[in-house]
Amino acid sequence: MTDIKSMTIEELKTLMTELGDKPFRAKQIYSWLHEHLVTSYDEMTNLPKGLREKLKAYPITALETADVQISEIDGTRKYLFRLSDGNVIESVLMGYKHGNSVCISSQAGCRMGCRFCASTIGGLTRNLLASEMLDQIYRIQAQTGERVSNVVVMGTGEPLDNYDNFLRFVHILTEDGGLHISQRNVTVSTCGLVPRMNDLAEEKLQITLALSLHAPNDIKRQELMPIARKYSMDEVLQACRNYFEKTGRRITFEYSLVAGVNDTDEDAEELAGRIRGINCHVNLIPVNPIKERSFARSTRQAVENFKIKLEKCGINVTIRREMGSDIDGACGQLRKSYLEKTESEK
């Protein structure tokens, strides 16, 4: 089935020719889908009725809102969207002074198995299409009436494990004819799929690459992240250096602090030694406890100490501001509670 919302303008031109219509219609359809965010052909009022009828053979991907939780603390909105096959995914809208930021999912479930993450507990169900990634942003923008200016691909899933759909998503999101969000305002997070990181560097996009590092050495990283058994820390850090060389974009290292596991002064010193010389920024994340795991979050003092230690070593570092802490704000939590509820009702 042709996924019309994932098509480029050139692909739409080809489709128009196949349907016996004029290629210029492609740009009109593209604008309706990606700029006006319509969900039906009947809304495409400048298309001939005959073409609209033919196009109905190509369903428009449109997500259905299954649940929305709104934080009373900071207004963060957590969306649960239902896909056409019944799978559910989640997205988060966060309002900042510099604009609205949306965190989207790239897969339904995840197969990376990171031990502190709720997203991966049920494994991978399937990859999302480019249209399903885009429509998380489109539905949020349509429902709130506010423009989204920053997009973070950091929700459920490993984006580089869905590489081709992810690339298509970035192009449609950032190029003319759609929302036209600057590539510099798009961040992709990876747990460290080295070959794909190197492929992405060759694309020479201006998106920010965020590596989920979470440990100062291979032994600790392997305890937390199964992918670390496949690619060593030296390999992932070399891929980060390569990305910076090819794109000029500073790397972000995501570091989830787990009490007694990776949050000591020694860990901070070792981490600083490993990443020194890389043009980077470290984002410290107090881990969200999940009931299936025994991990506890580091104390506020331990997080602060870790930050100070890194700064003394000359590393640029911030502590992630918690958004939506009174709702199922962490990756995978809302989806997981929804799946548990529907399972118990069967």
C-alpha positions as CSV (number, residue, x, y, z in Angstrom):
1,M,0.0,0.0,0.0
2,T,1.5,3.4,-1.0
3,D,2.1,5.5,2.1
4,I,1.3,8.9,0.6
5,K,2.4,10.9,3.6
6,S,5.9,9.4,3.5
7,M,6.4,10.3,-0.2
8,T,8.7,13.1,-1.4
9,I,7.5,15.7,-3.9
10,E,9.4,13.8,-6.7
11,E,7.7,10.5,-5.7
12,L,4.3,12.3,-5.7
13,K,5.0,13.7,-9.2
14,T,5.5,10.1,-10.4
15,L,2.3,9.0,-8.8
16,M,0.4,11.9,-10.4
17,T,1.7,10.8,-13.8
18,E,0.6,7.2,-13.1
19,L,-2.8,8.5,-12.2
20,G,-3.0,10.4,-15.5
21,D,-2.8,13.8,-13.8
22,K,-0.5,16.8,-14.0
23,P,2.8,16.7,-12.0
24,F,2.2,20.2,-10.5
25,R,-0.6,18.6,-8.4
26,A,2.2,16.9,-6.3
27,K,3.2,20.2,-4.7
28,Q,-0.4,21.0,-3.8
29,I,-1.0,17.6,-2.2
30,Y,2.3,17.8,-0.4
31,S,1.4,21.2,1.0
32,W,-2.0,20.0,2.2
33,L,-0.4,17.0,4.0
34,H,2.7,18.7,5.5
35,E,1.9,22.4,5.8
36,H,-1.9,22.4,6.4
37,L,-1.8,19.0,8.2
38,V,-5.1,17.8,6.7
39,T,-6.2,14.2,7.2
40,S,-8.6,13.7,4.3
41,Y,-8.6,14.4,0.6
42,D,-12.0,16.1,0.9
43,E,-10.2,19.0,2.6
44,M,-7.9,19.5,-0.4
45,T,-10.2,22.0,-2.0
46,N,-8.0,23.0,-5.0
47,L,-7.8,19.5,-6.4
48,P,-10.3,18.3,-9.0
49,K,-13.0,16.0,-7.6
50,G,-12.0,13.2,-10.0
51,L,-8.4,13.2,-8.6
52,R,-9.6,13.3,-5.0
53,E,-11.7,10.2,-5.7
54,K,-8.7,8.4,-7.3
55,L,-6.5,9.4,-4.3
56,K,-8.9,7.7,-1.8
57,A,-7.2,4.4,-2.8
58,Y,-4.1,5.8,-0.9
59,P,-5.1,6.2,2.8
60,I,-3.6,9.2,4.6
61,T,-1.8,8.1,7.8
62,A,-3.5,9.9,10.7
63,L,-2.9,9.0,14.3
64,E,-5.7,8.7,16.7
65,T,-5.3,10.2,20.2
66,A,-5.9,7.4,22.7
67,D,-4.9,9.4,25.8
68,V,-3.5,12.8,26.9
69,Q,-2.0,13.6,30.3
70,I,-1.3,17.2,31.2
71,S,1.1,18.1,34.0
72,E,-0.2,20.4,36.6
73,I,3.3,21.5,37.4
74,D,4.6,22.7,34.1
75,G,1.9,22.0,31.5
76,T,3.9,19.2,29.8
77,R,1.6,17.1,27.7
78,K,2.0,13.4,27.2
79,Y,0.2,11.9,24.3
80,L,-0.7,8.3,23.6
81,F,-1.4,7.8,19.9
82,R,-3.1,4.7,18.3
83,L,-1.7,3.6,15.0
84,S,-3.9,2.1,12.2
85,D,-3.0,-1.5,13.2
86,G,-3.9,-0.9,16.9
87,N,-0.4,-0.4,18.2
88,V,0.2,2.5,20.5
89,I,3.1,5.0,20.7
90,E,3.8,8.0,22.9
91,S,5.0,11.6,22.4
92,V,5.6,14.5,24.7
93,L,5.1,18.2,24.2
94,M,7.2,20.5,26.4
95,G,6.9,24.2,26.4
96,Y,10.1,26.3,26.9
97,K,10.9,30.0,26.7
98,H,12.6,29.3,23.3
99,G,9.5,27.5,21.9
100,N,7.7,24.2,21.9
101,S,9.6,21.0,21.8
102,V,8.1,17.6,20.9
103,C,9.7,14.3,21.8
104,I,8.6,11.6,19.4
105,S,8.8,7.8,19.2
106,S,10.5,6.1,16.2
107,Q,9.4,2.5,16.9
108,A,6.5,0.7,18.6
109,G,8.6,-0.9,21.4
110,C,12.3,-1.3,21.2
111,R,14.7,-4.2,21.0
112,M,17.8,-2.6,22.5
113,G,17.2,-3.8,26.0
114,C,18.7,-0.9,28.0
115,R,18.0,-2.0,31.6
116,F,16.8,1.3,33.1
117,C,14.2,2.0,30.3
118,A,10.5,1.1,30.3
119,S,10.3,1.3,26.5
120,T,12.2,-1.9,25.9
121,I,10.4,-4.2,28.4
122,G,8.0,-5.7,25.8
123,G,10.6,-5.8,23.0
124,L,10.1,-4.4,19.5
125,T,6.7,-4.6,17.9
126,R,7.6,-2.8,14.6
127,N,9.3,0.2,13.0
128,L,7.3,3.4,12.5
129,L,6.8,4.7,9.0
130,A,8.1,8.2,8.3
131,S,4.5,9.4,8.1
132,E,3.8,7.9,11.6
133,M,6.8,9.8,13.0
134,L,5.7,13.0,11.3
135,D,2.1,12.7,12.3
136,Q,3.0,12.7,16.0
137,I,4.2,16.3,15.5
138,Y,1.3,17.2,13.2
139,R,-1.4,16.0,15.5
140,I,0.1,17.9,18.5
141,Q,0.5,21.0,16.4
142,A,-3.1,20.7,15.1
143,Q,-4.6,20.0,18.6
144,T,-2.7,22.8,20.4
145,G,-2.8,25.4,17.6
146,E,0.8,26.2,18.5
147,R,3.9,25.8,16.3
148,V,6.5,23.2,17.2
149,S,10.0,24.5,16.8
150,N,12.2,21.7,18.2
151,V,11.9,18.0,17.6
152,V,13.7,15.3,19.7
153,V,13.7,11.7,18.4
154,M,14.1,10.3,21.9
155,G,10.8,8.6,22.7
156,T,10.3,4.9,22.4
157,G,12.6,3.1,20.0
158,E,16.1,3.3,18.6
159,P,15.9,5.7,15.6
160,L,19.0,4.4,13.9
161,D,17.5,0.9,14.0
162,N,14.8,2.3,11.8
163,Y,17.3,4.2,9.7
164,D,15.6,4.6,6.2
165,N,12.3,5.7,7.7
166,F,14.1,8.1,10.0
167,L,16.1,9.7,7.2
168,R,12.9,10.2,5.1
169,F,11.2,11.7,8.2
170,V,14.1,14.3,8.7
171,H,14.0,15.4,5.0
172,I,10.2,15.9,4.9
173,L,10.2,17.7,8.3
174,T,13.1,20.1,7.5
175,E,12.8,20.9,3.8
176,D,10.6,23.3,1.9
177,G,6.9,22.6,1.5
178,G,6.3,21.2,5.0
179,L,6.7,22.5,8.5
180,H,10.3,23.5,7.5
181,I,11.8,23.1,11.0
182,S,15.5,23.8,10.9
183,Q,17.7,20.8,11.0
184,R,19.6,22.4,13.8
185,N,16.5,22.1,15.9
186,V,16.3,18.3,15.4
187,T,18.1,16.0,17.8
188,V,18.4,12.2,17.3
189,S,19.3,10.0,20.2
190,T,21.1,6.6,19.7
191,C,22.3,4.0,22.1
192,G,25.3,3.6,19.8
193,L,24.7,1.7,16.5
194,V,28.2,2.5,15.2
195,P,27.7,1.6,11.5
196,R,24.6,3.7,11.3
197,M,26.2,6.6,13.2
198,N,28.9,6.6,10.5
199,D,26.3,6.4,7.7
200,L,24.5,9.4,9.3
201,A,27.7,11.4,9.4
202,E,28.0,10.8,5.6
203,E,24.6,12.4,5.1
204,K,26.1,15.7,6.3
205,L,22.8,16.8,7.9
206,Q,22.8,19.6,10.5
207,I,20.9,17.6,13.1
208,T,22.3,17.1,16.6
209,L,23.5,13.6,17.5
210,A,22.9,12.6,21.1
211,L,24.6,9.4,22.3
212,S,23.2,7.5,25.3
213,L,26.5,6.9,27.1
214,H,25.4,6.2,30.7
215,A,28.7,4.8,31.9
216,P,32.4,5.7,32.0
217,N,33.7,2.3,30.8
218,D,32.8,-0.8,28.9
219,I,32.2,-3.0,32.0
220,K,29.6,-0.7,33.5
221,R,28.1,0.2,30.1
222,Q,27.6,-3.5,29.3
223,E,25.7,-4.0,32.6
224,L,23.3,-1.2,31.6
225,M,23.1,-1.6,27.8
226,P,23.3,-4.8,25.9
227,I,24.4,-3.0,22.7
228,A,27.7,-2.2,24.5
229,R,28.7,-5.9,24.1
230,K,28.6,-5.4,20.4
231,Y,30.3,-1.9,20.1
232,S,33.0,-0.9,22.6
233,M,33.1,2.6,24.1
234,D,36.2,3.3,22.0
235,E,34.2,2.5,18.8
236,V,31.2,4.6,19.8
237,L,33.3,7.6,20.8
238,Q,35.3,7.3,17.5
239,A,31.9,7.4,15.6
240,C,31.1,10.6,17.6
241,R,34.4,12.2,16.6
242,N,33.7,11.2,13.0
243,Y,30.2,12.8,13.2
244,F,31.6,16.0,14.4
245,E,34.3,16.1,11.8
246,K,31.8,15.5,9.0
247,T,29.1,17.8,10.2
248,G,30.7,20.4,12.6
249,R,27.8,19.6,15.0
250,R,28.7,19.3,18.7
251,I,27.9,15.9,20.2
252,T,25.5,15.5,23.2
253,F,26.2,12.7,25.7
254,E,23.2,11.5,27.6
255,Y,24.1,10.1,31.0
256,S,21.4,8.6,33.2
257,L,22.6,8.6,36.8
258,V,21.8,5.4,38.7
259,A,22.5,5.4,42.5
260,G,25.6,3.3,43.3
261,V,26.1,2.2,39.7
262,N,27.6,5.0,37.7
263,D,27.3,8.2,39.9
264,T,30.6,8.3,42.0
265,D,33.4,10.8,41.8
266,E,35.6,8.1,40.3
267,D,33.0,7.6,37.6
268,A,32.9,11.3,36.8
269,E,36.7,11.5,36.6
270,E,36.9,8.4,34.3
271,L,34.1,9.8,32.1
272,A,35.9,13.1,31.7
273,G,39.1,11.3,30.7
274,R,37.3,9.3,28.1
275,I,35.5,12.2,26.4
276,R,38.1,14.9,26.8
277,G,39.0,16.4,23.4
278,I,35.6,15.7,21.9
279,N,33.5,18.8,21.1
280,C,30.6,17.8,23.4
281,H,28.1,18.6,26.0
282,V,27.0,16.2,28.8
283,N,23.3,16.0,29.8
284,L,22.9,14.4,33.2
285,I,19.6,12.6,33.7
286,P,18.4,11.5,37.1
287,V,17.0,8.1,36.2
288,N,13.3,7.4,36.5
289,P,12.7,4.3,38.6
290,I,10.6,1.6,37.0
291,K,9.1,-1.2,39.1
292,E,10.5,-4.1,37.0
293,R,14.1,-3.0,37.8
294,S,16.0,-2.6,41.0
295,F,17.6,0.7,40.0
296,A,17.2,3.8,42.1
297,R,17.8,7.4,41.1
298,S,20.9,9.2,42.4
299,T,20.4,11.7,45.2
300,R,20.2,15.3,44.3
301,Q,23.5,15.8,46.0
302,A,25.2,13.0,44.0
303,V,23.9,14.5,40.8
304,E,25.2,17.9,41.8
305,N,28.6,16.5,42.8
306,F,28.9,14.6,39.5
307,K,28.2,17.8,37.6
308,I,30.8,19.8,39.6
309,K,33.4,17.1,39.1
310,L,32.9,17.1,35.3
311,E,33.1,20.9,35.2
312,K,36.3,20.9,37.1
313,C,37.7,18.6,34.4
314,G,36.6,21.2,31.8
315,I,33.5,19.4,30.5
316,N,30.4,21.3,29.4
317,V,27.5,19.8,31.4
318,T,23.9,20.4,32.4
319,I,21.3,18.6,34.5
320,R,18.2,17.8,32.5
321,R,15.3,19.8,33.8
322,E,12.5,17.4,34.8
323,M,9.3,18.0,32.8
324,G,6.0,16.4,33.6
325,S,7.2,14.5,36.7
326,D,3.6,14.3,38.0
327,I,2.5,12.3,34.9
328,D,3.8,9.2,33.2
329,G,6.5,11.4,31.7
330,A,9.4,9.0,31.2
331,C,10.0,7.1,28.0
332,G,7.6,4.2,27.7
333,Q,5.7,4.6,30.9
334,L,2.4,5.7,29.6
335,R,2.4,3.2,26.7
336,K,3.4,0.4,29.2
337,S,0.6,1.2,31.7
338,Y,-1.9,1.4,28.8
339,L,-0.8,-2.0,27.4
340,E,-1.0,-3.5,31.0
341,K,-4.5,-2.2,31.4
342,T,-5.8,-3.5,28.0
343,E,-4.1,-6.9,28.7
344,S,-5.9,-7.1,32.1
345,E,-9.2,-6.3,30.5
346,K,-9.0,-9.2,28.0
